[in-house]
């Protein structure tokens, strides 16, 4: 079956982060940045309260299938701090910006997207976000390549996180392409399981020396290998 569309995860698939997958180790520094930008006096007790709230919403520690908005999370933090909600946007800018400071594209991201697009392959993304991150922040990570994408959704758009089928369904419907003609590329088990369960063709991008078998149809080390596989 000819591949007519390719969907991508974003983090560790199209772009790489120097921050670990779990942001917990950096909570104190990120929260201090929030307090500084919001002109809230730094307080160890407040830092602990906020860290406990963030841990509750950390999907690396506490799995959830439904998505939670950033407003819910940061309103809960501000309530614990005894603050009004007037500076929520400033807080989110500070918090998410702290972790996005060192984002970078993989060497073959742009060239692969450009070549696939030139061949008439439809391109899209489906990505889970951390701590309800709003799309205005998520899209900063792919600012230089987002024009290649025909469609795209995050878990805040979908309301659910992978491997829930809803996001894959939305991707297929937005493409106007049946699942069997869509290749989905991701770096985690949930990407592969979700794509397979919805009837898409799955490709695991694995830059680790450790073999990973999650039922993927293809295993690749670099994005450029997609071109060889489907064209």
WOMOQUI-V534032 format. One record per helix or strand of 3 or more residues. SS is the DSSP state (H for helix, E for strand). FROM is the first residue (numbers start at 0). TO is the last residue. If there is no record, write none. Layout:
ss->SS from->FROM to->TO
ss->SS from->FROM to->TO
This chain:
ss->E from->4 to->7
ss->H from->23 to->36
ss->H from->43 to->55
ss->H from->69 to->80
ss->H from->87 to->99
ss->H from->108 to->117
ss->E from->121 to->126
ss->H from->134 to->141
ss->H from->145 to->147
ss->E from->150 to->153
ss->H from->154 to->157
ss->H from->164 to->174
ss->H from->178 to->180
ss->E from->181 to->185
ss->H from->188 to->196
ss->E from->200 to->204
ss->E from->217 to->219
ss->H from->224 to->229
